[in-house]
């Protein structure tokens, strides 16, 4: 099984070389520096051997990409600055810090770098990283990584090929393509145009960026970080050296040499989370580091996550509300019409008069209610009172024997039982 690994690695590297033999003619004379868009990405996985110790089996995937990336071309070096990391044409792109560059070349719009691990490393990895300028507005990014790991009772062999298209943002919007400073781009009639001005002149520092944003390291591994200081328009300020510091918990240890972090050798004191912080002129940015024991699944997961270039999201633009749009249309119409100043004053006066009328109406309502209540009470008081009925005098009955008087309703005398006489 081991003997087949170099053959498969050579096949993978050979395929990558065939895909990028020819670059677009004339592209080398044009600068690729500027703002680009991270386009569609294809990640193809070819598995030759995958044991139970290898973790989840990697799968092929497709994504639409998106977001803004900055491309810088300086001499023979091309740098793509994405949302979470910087990709350089002359460096290894793998998150495996044991990878070392074997070769690097740049000619006629084609940049190729090959990296690999040491020959005695049981976790073999070989990578071929290529950038190809298809035109001044389109670029092809490709990462071919071959893994050959020996873990306990399993052998893990797979090749992951990531292909992505980058499009210059001016071309994506239908605008003319930007050219390098001082170059003469052809006009529509075929005649050379005047030389263009430099793309930007840096102003005061406004932002500081650290790349990569995150690093997953094993015990004893080393990771270097890079910091850039930008002005408010995104122009890089050269010659700035920020200060670096390391932040971590008390129970773990790590060392920082300049901008490079070195993880400890012992698991008990080195595993954990760290922060590398860069600062300059009141600006700060930081990167996260996670140190842990070796894990192929974790490395492959990181590889699948960072295989392509991620762009910065577009700034959110709040959509105007319907009322705001209506107000804008009215204002625009008013300003566009002749004599609009006088009409505007008339509208304001009418609105103020209407508001005053509404206010007076609201204040008059309680007074009207109180007046109606008082009138009702007065009317009730003026009504004639009912005459008091005259009491009817009581008629008495008398006893013929003793002469005692009894009410009209009585019939007999209480003394001797004689019948009472009729009332008078």
Beta strands, then each sheet from edge to edge (+ up, - down):
strand 1: 34-49
strand 2: 61-63
strand 3: 68-74
strand 4: 77-81
strand 5: 86-88
strand 6: 100-107
strand 7: 110-116
strand 8: 123-133
strand 9: 138-151
strand 10: 154-168
strand 11: 207-211
strand 12: 214-217
strand 13: 222-224
strand 14: 226-230
strand 15: 243-248
strand 16: 254-257
strand 17: 260-263
strand 18: 272-280
strand 19: 283-291
strand 20: 396-398
strand 21: 405-407
sheet 1: 2+ 1- 3+ 4- 5+
sheet 2: 2+ 1- 10+ 9- 8+ 7- 6+
sheet 3: 11+ 14-
sheet 4: 12+ 19+ 18- 15+
sheet 5: 13+ 17- 16+
sheet 6: 20+ 21-
end
